[in-house]
Amino acid sequence: MALTLALTTAFAQTGADAPRQLEAAIHREIVLGDLRGAIEAYRGVLALEGAPRPVTARALFQIGQCEEKLGKRTAAEDAYRRVADSYSDQEPAAAARAKLNEWEQEAAGPRNLKFVEGTVGKWPPRWTVLALPKDMDFMAPLQHKGCRGETCVIVQSPPSAPSSYGSMTQSFDASPYRGKTVRLRAWMKVDRELPDDHGQMYMTISRANRRTGFFDNMDDRPVRANQWTQCEIVGAVDRDAQFIDFGFMSFGKGRVWVDGVTFEVVR
């Protein structure tokens, strides 16, 4: 009887602890901006025995939010779909279904590459900015002055960020490009504050079963110059590819300018 009582008490404490751990994970995501750490914290909530369903549904939905901010479209979609399927009776399910429907209605291929949509000083529509809502406009504002063409974007990290890193990404359905070779091009330049400030462009192919296909983040050829530099990534799209992700990253305290983005099939 004593053993049963002890086990019951431990189970109850575990379940009762879930809301507090959820709030701590949300604080880590929203306030600290530690997305990867927040994902692990949310997973810890899901692992708690006896956690209330509203809490686990919210934790799983937040995992999807973090993965989306990180540009991991496949992982985000998987989390949203699990919320919609396994927690259909909970409040986060409606938001998860809305996100899935939005993605299904999106046109195949990248959008707003020339930054013609949007308002100067605001982050460009159709692009995902790795930032808290209060920092999004600061980290990727549209510009008209100083551009190589008519409109460009400046990617940077906010002063309050845990690390000096900023990014702007897109993710779209890879099925029209399967078996083809694609090329991503853009013009970039960097206003450096520190010697190591630099910018990079990347493209990655997400395959079935969470596997990664082609990947290039220009780690071997970062942009450091203050003059416009044309960057190029060419890669093969796997026949089981699910999503193509690409974007632009800033490292350090400098400002990375992005202009003239193109994406095309070369063969």
C-alpha positions as a printed Julia matrix, in Angstrom:
267×3 Matrix{Float64}:
   0.0    0.0     0.0
   2.86   2.37    0.89
   4.54   1.64   -2.45
   1.31   2.25   -4.34
   0.8    5.56   -2.5
   4.37   6.64   -3.29
   3.97   5.83   -6.97
   0.64   7.62   -7.14
   2.13  10.71   -5.46
   5.1   10.73   -7.86
   2.76  10.4   -10.86
   0.61  13.27   -9.63
   3.64  15.47   -9.01
   4.94  14.72  -12.47
   1.66  15.67  -14.09
   1.28  18.75  -11.9
   4.75  19.93  -12.89
   3.9   20.07  -16.6
   2.31  23.57  -16.71
   5.29  25.09  -14.91
   7.73  23.43  -17.3
   5.64  24.59  -20.26
   5.82  28.2   -19.07
   9.58  27.88  -18.6
   9.93  26.56  -22.16
   7.8   29.41  -23.56
   9.99  31.91  -21.69
  13.06  30.3   -23.21
  11.58  30.58  -26.71
   9.99  34.03  -26.59
  12.08  35.97  -24.07
  15.52  34.4   -24.45
  15.18  33.54  -28.13
  16.82  30.13  -27.57
  14.81  28.13  -30.09
  16.83  24.92  -29.96
  16.87  24.95  -26.17
  13.14  25.62  -26.15
  12.5   22.61  -28.41
  14.31  20.36  -25.94
  12.32  21.88  -23.08
   9.03  21.29  -24.91
  10.07  17.71  -25.57
  10.68  17.37  -21.86
   7.08  18.42  -21.25
   5.84  15.81  -23.73
   7.85  13.15  -21.9
   6.17  13.83  -18.54
   3.79  11.1   -17.48
   0.32  12.31  -16.64
   0.76  15.74  -18.21
  -2.62  17.36  -19.04
  -3.61  17.17  -22.69
  -3.96  20.95  -23.09
  -0.38  21.31  -21.92
   1.07  18.63  -24.19
  -0.92  19.96  -27.16
   0.52  23.44  -26.59
   4.05  22.06  -26.16
   3.82  20.15  -29.44
   2.43  23.17  -31.27
   5.26  25.34  -29.93
   7.77  22.81  -31.23
   6.26  23.39  -34.66
   6.61  27.15  -34.19
  10.28  26.83  -33.23
  11.07  24.49  -36.12
   9.39  26.89  -38.54
  11.42  29.82  -37.21
  14.55  27.74  -37.68
  13.58  27.15  -41.31
  12.97  23.41  -40.8
   9.74  23.12  -42.73
   9.52  19.3   -42.69
   9.92  19.08  -38.91
   7.46  21.94  -38.39
   4.86  20.32  -40.62
   5.26  17.03  -38.75
   4.62  18.76  -35.41
   1.58  20.68  -36.7
   0.11  17.52  -38.23
   0.54  15.62  -34.95
  -1.29  18.4   -33.12
  -4.13  18.4   -35.67
  -4.47  14.6   -35.64
  -3.79  13.66  -32.0
  -5.17  16.74  -30.24
  -8.16  17.63  -32.39
 -10.15  18.41  -29.23
  -7.63  20.96  -27.97
  -7.33  24.67  -28.75
  -3.91  24.52  -30.55
  -5.37  22.11  -33.13
  -7.22  24.93  -34.91
  -4.02  26.97  -35.29
  -2.15  23.88  -36.49
  -4.8   23.13  -39.13
  -4.75  26.77  -40.27
  -0.98  26.61  -40.73
  -1.21  23.34  -42.7
  -3.98  24.74  -44.91
  -1.95  27.87  -45.55
   1.0   25.8   -46.73
  -1.17  23.59  -48.92
  -2.59  26.66  -50.68
   0.81  28.22  -51.32
   1.96  28.25  -54.93
   4.85  25.93  -55.65
   8.16  27.71  -55.83
   9.72  30.71  -54.14
   7.93  34.02  -53.81
   8.76  37.72  -53.45
  12.39  37.21  -54.49
  12.64  40.79  -55.76
  11.12  42.15  -52.53
   8.39  43.97  -54.45
   5.88  43.04  -51.74
   6.16  44.79  -48.43
   6.8   48.16  -46.82
  10.12  49.93  -46.36
  11.42  49.34  -42.85
   9.33  46.18  -42.4
  10.33  42.55  -42.92
   9.45  41.21  -46.41
   6.25  39.15  -46.81
   6.66  35.48  -47.86
   9.95  35.3   -45.98
  10.51  33.87  -42.5
  12.72  35.87  -40.17
  14.4   34.07  -37.29
  13.4   36.52  -34.58
  10.95  37.31  -31.86
   7.98  39.38  -33.1
   9.4   42.6   -31.63
  12.68  42.11  -33.53
  11.42  40.94  -36.93
  11.36  44.34  -38.62
  14.77  45.24  -37.2
  16.39  42.01  -38.39
  15.27  42.12  -42.04
  13.93  45.54  -43.06
  13.14  46.36  -46.68
  15.2   49.17  -48.2
  15.06  51.44  -51.26
  18.25  53.41  -50.64
  21.67  51.85  -51.05
  20.34  48.91  -53.06
  21.88  47.5   -56.2
  18.4   47.47  -57.77
  15.16  49.1   -56.66
  14.55  47.17  -53.43
  16.74  45.12  -51.13
  16.81  43.75  -47.58
  19.3   44.16  -44.74
  19.77  41.02  -42.61
  21.21  41.58  -39.14
  20.96  40.48  -35.54
  19.38  42.65  -32.83
  21.63  43.95  -30.04
  19.62  41.96  -27.47
  20.03  38.61  -29.27
  21.7   35.77  -27.28
  24.1   35.31  -30.21
  25.13  37.62  -33.03
  23.16  35.82  -35.71
  20.31  36.77  -38.01
  18.55  35.01  -40.87
  15.81  35.32  -43.48
  14.51  32.15  -45.13
  11.97  30.59  -47.49
  10.63  27.06  -47.72
   8.47  25.57  -50.48
   7.28  22.32  -52.03
  10.1   20.48  -53.83
   7.94  18.12  -55.91
   8.0   20.26  -59.13
  11.81  20.24  -59.0
  12.49  16.58  -58.25
  15.27  15.1   -60.35
  16.34  18.54  -61.59
  19.29  20.8   -60.88
  18.46  24.24  -59.53
  20.45  27.41  -59.07
  20.09  30.09  -56.4
  21.73  33.44  -57.03
  21.82  36.74  -55.17
  23.93  39.85  -54.71
  25.28  40.47  -51.21
  27.51  42.96  -49.42
  28.42  43.54  -45.77
  28.73  46.66  -43.64
  31.16  45.34  -41.05
  31.55  46.61  -37.51
  34.01  43.87  -36.51
  36.65  42.11  -38.64
  34.85  38.76  -38.53
  31.4   40.06  -39.51
  30.17  38.24  -42.63
  27.15  37.0   -44.55
  26.25  33.67  -46.09
  23.57  32.28  -48.41
  22.34  28.71  -48.05
  20.17  26.12  -49.75
  19.14  22.72  -48.41
  16.92  19.92  -49.69
  14.71  18.09  -47.17
  13.99  14.5   -48.15
  11.48  11.92  -46.93
  11.88  10.51  -43.4
  13.65  13.68  -42.22
  16.74  13.01  -44.28
  18.78  15.84  -45.74
  19.82  15.86  -49.37
  21.86  18.6   -51.0
  23.21  21.25  -48.64
  25.43  24.29  -49.16
  25.69  27.23  -46.75
  28.72  28.96  -48.29
  30.69  28.22  -45.15
  33.82  27.95  -47.3
  33.22  31.26  -49.1
  31.47  33.78  -46.83
  30.87  37.33  -48.03
  32.88  39.97  -46.19
  33.27  42.71  -48.8
  31.46  46.03  -48.71
  31.04  45.85  -52.51
  28.16  44.0   -54.12
  29.21  40.37  -54.67
  27.24  37.85  -56.72
  26.74  34.57  -54.88
  25.64  31.29  -56.42
  24.59  27.85  -55.21
  23.81  25.03  -57.65
  22.41  21.73  -56.41
  20.54  18.59  -57.45
  17.05  18.01  -56.07
  16.57  14.43  -54.87
  13.75  12.38  -56.37
  12.19  11.98  -52.93
  12.68  15.64  -51.99
   9.88  17.21  -49.98
  10.95  20.81  -49.41
  13.55  23.25  -50.67
  14.78  25.76  -48.12
  17.04  28.69  -48.79
  17.92  31.96  -47.18
  20.48  34.46  -46.01
  22.41  34.69  -42.76
  24.35  37.39  -40.95
  27.1   36.59  -38.47
  28.42  39.25  -36.11
  27.28  42.8   -35.54
  27.44  43.95  -39.17
  24.64  44.45  -41.7
  24.28  42.01  -44.6
  22.6   43.49  -47.69
  20.68  41.17  -50.04
  19.47  42.08  -53.53
  18.66  40.5   -56.9
  17.62  37.05  -55.69
  16.83  34.49  -58.42
  15.94  30.8   -58.35
  15.79  28.72  -61.52
  16.09  25.25  -63.02
  19.34  24.88  -64.97
  18.85  21.3   -66.17
